[in-house]
Amino acid sequence: MRPQSKLALLIVLILTVGAAVLGERVVSREASPGRVTVVYWEKWTGQEGQEMRKVVDAFNRSQDRIFVKYLSISGVDQKTILASGGGNPPDVAGIWQEQVFQFADLGALTDLSPMAKAAGLTRETYIPAYYDALSEGDTLWALPSTPASIGLHVRPDLVPAEFASPETFPETIEELDALSDRISKQNADGSLVMAGFLPSNPGWWHWGWGPLFGADLFEGGKPTLNGPETVRAFEWIAGYSKKFGPQAVQNFQSGFGNFASPQDPFMTGKVATELNGVWKAIYIRVYQPELEWFAVPMPYPKDRPDLKGHSLLSQDVLVIPRGAKRVKEAFEFIAFVQRQDVMEGLCSAHGKNSPLNEVTEAFFENHPNKAIRLFDQLARSPNAIYPSRSGFFPRVSGELANAFQEVNTGLKTPKQALDDAQARIDGLWKTYREQVARS
Amino acid sequence: MNSRHEARIGILFALPWILGFVLLLAYPLVFSLVTSFTNFSVLREPKWIGLSNYQELMSDGVFLTALQNTLLYTLGAVPLGTVLAIALAMLLNAKVKGMAVYRALLFLPTLVPMVAQATLFLWVFNGDYGLLNAALRGIGFSPPNWLGDPAWAKWTLILIAAWGCGQAMLIYLAGLQDVPANLYEAADLDGAKPWHKTRHITLPMISPVILFNVIMAIIGSIQVFAVPQVMFPGGAPARSTYMFAMYLYDNAFLYQRMGYASAMGWVMFLIILALTLAALRLSERHVHYETQ
């Protein structure tokens, strides 16, 4: 062999050995010598991410066996699935409640129930609706990180004095409509100046309108988008669009600023009332701390008093992906987050209510949201509504969002839009059952 | 050095490219073709379902809407972008002082990342506070709601596409500079007017460049994704801006239907192939090559 060839071979050998040795170190999951590393992917950034990091740091300080490596990841849901497919998922992932059963149907989650039982975390530990939304039968797919309930936020300065308190504010949809008609302002050319209420603002829970009118989106286990209650809800939505004019509503809304900014339409007084989550108070405190507001449960249809006190619920949740390497240690961290002091600290910092059944008085008293007791009650209401426990829910939600836009822009009548959505969903449901759903 | 040894050395030099091609292109291509005949959902073993995915596509209303949106977008964006790029290239081909600065300025928008571009245009096209509507109101028009009205949202995307014509403009400029000056001199002697010179000299002489740019624009338009995804999540309003690639992405990563998404990918490939072949066939009569 010539000297040049020998040299080249030597270089190749050095590079190969170097890559093998250093490469292992570079891609290693172990973050702290002598401790088991749990990799935790979370969706949060900014302040919310910082608050969760404090919890992680507290856990890491609380013992010397496990080290949680916290990573803020965009698109955490999709990346968790793909990483699971590649055989290298995180040990803990922070996803959204609406996705839990979709992930479960794909076989992407670890059943937490045996570990939860051993740790003393049962249905009784939680507000029932939050626990039920994450479990089916004896299987528990996730535990909450922070939950939320949703209520109607009201600007007392923009409603007549007789309605300017939680006690006197309209309780029924019909009364809300009458109030909105009374206080909404339009220019002579039809352009909107202020809306008493707008179903399309902020537009995050279009799946919820039917259930708020009493609909079951999975009647008899089958997705039902055009049931009479949902049609009624969408007719009510169309009523607002017709009343103001679809074009006027679109133009008006295009001028709304981001909810996390001083240009938020509720804060600027473009809308007098707004359906929003418990977290709204945090943004008001930041961007317009002097603003007067109160919250009430979303009004119910007059002929359905049984729906009184209803609320839509949502949760950020922690799961252990299937194939995670440190399941026991990962659950130990999740259990730490469920500790009352830790959970209350995190929920308070995020401006949310607690998912736990027992709540300290200090939590209510020190919470940044002055209406926190109401949001806690809404979560405990027997009429609390959470996303359907079906892996098909994201498709249903997507079709309802599209139907909402078709109705709100005046493209279709409510019946047409929902019948079309149902026809699409029927085909997709058949395929879903054949190809994805667990038998 | 014998020829066998030379061949071995040649293959060794080409090996990095061959490996990259096989591992990063050929394998995923074959894998996606096979996947398109299965119900693969990432974490489950794929099951062979034959042509079911392709059959489902034919009756999937959302797919047909996305396809229609994409074709309409292509029909609007490609001609608009082509005309604008040629016009700008002609302006930049003029002998004017400071031309390098103008060229740099007109190419600059191409360098803006897609997401930043989309965010910027969300403000420009804002119905209430947008720069464009303020200008339109200023000259007495009653402007539309570009982002919220299903009838106008697609037009918004078409107009935004024109913003990225700098790349094509640069290629046209290179083509224009290759047009022999003696052809224009001869035309001047014959008393040709500027439009005649454009019609009978410039355009025929850069027709191969036009063909290349049009084919690239068709491919880019059929695959359009980032800007509509950022500006109109979910194809809002009412799926009027839901594009082919967005539906493909949603099926793959939102609904984990990798088999269905792969079938969509292959249908997209066939559409692009058909449109490219159609462009090449049409070009036979209209494209002039100097060697002809």
HADDOCK unambig.tbl for C-alpha pairs under 7 A between the chains (distance, minus, plus):
assign (segid A and resid 78 and name CA) (segid B and resid 253 and name CA) 5.96 0.50 0.50
assign (segid A and resid 85 and name CA) (segid B and resid 42 and name CA) 5.58 0.50 0.50
assign (segid A and resid 85 and name CA) (segid B and resid 43 and name CA) 5.21 0.50 0.50
assign (segid A and resid 106 and name CA) (segid B and resid 43 and name CA) 6.34 0.50 0.50
assign (segid A and resid 106 and name CA) (segid B and resid 44 and name CA) 6.96 0.50 0.50
assign (segid A and resid 107 and name CA) (segid B and resid 43 and name CA) 6.63 0.50 0.50
assign (segid A and resid 108 and name CA) (segid B and resid 43 and name CA) 6.84 0.50 0.50
assign (segid A and resid 250 and name CA) (segid B and resid 148 and name CA) 5.57 0.50 0.50
assign (segid A and resid 250 and name CA) (segid B and resid 149 and name CA) 6.92 0.50 0.50
assign (segid A and resid 251 and name CA) (segid B and resid 127 and name CA) 5.82 0.50 0.50
assign (segid A and resid 251 and name CA) (segid B and resid 128 and name CA) 6.38 0.50 0.50
assign (segid A and resid 251 and name CA) (segid B and resid 145 and name CA) 5.90 0.50 0.50
assign (segid A and resid 254 and name CA) (segid B and resid 126 and name CA) 6.11 0.50 0.50
assign (segid A and resid 254 and name CA) (segid B and resid 127 and name CA) 5.53 0.50 0.50
assign (segid A and resid 254 and name CA) (segid B and resid 128 and name CA) 6.04 0.50 0.50
assign (segid A and resid 254 and name CA) (segid B and resid 148 and name CA) 6.87 0.50 0.50
assign (segid A and resid 255 and name CA) (segid B and resid 127 and name CA) 6.76 0.50 0.50
assign (segid A and resid 255 and name CA) (segid B and resid 128 and name CA) 4.93 0.50 0.50
assign (segid A and resid 255 and name CA) (segid B and resid 129 and name CA) 6.34 0.50 0.50
assign (segid A and resid 402 and name CA) (segid B and resid 238 and name CA) 5.23 0.50 0.50
assign (segid A and resid 402 and name CA) (segid B and resid 239 and name CA) 6.92 0.50 0.50
assign (segid A and resid 405 and name CA) (segid B and resid 237 and name CA) 5.99 0.50 0.50
assign (segid A and resid 405 and name CA) (segid B and resid 238 and name CA) 5.05 0.50 0.50
assign (segid A and resid 406 and name CA) (segid B and resid 238 and name CA) 5.26 0.50 0.50
assign (segid A and resid 435 and name CA) (segid B and resid 39 and name CA) 6.27 0.50 0.50
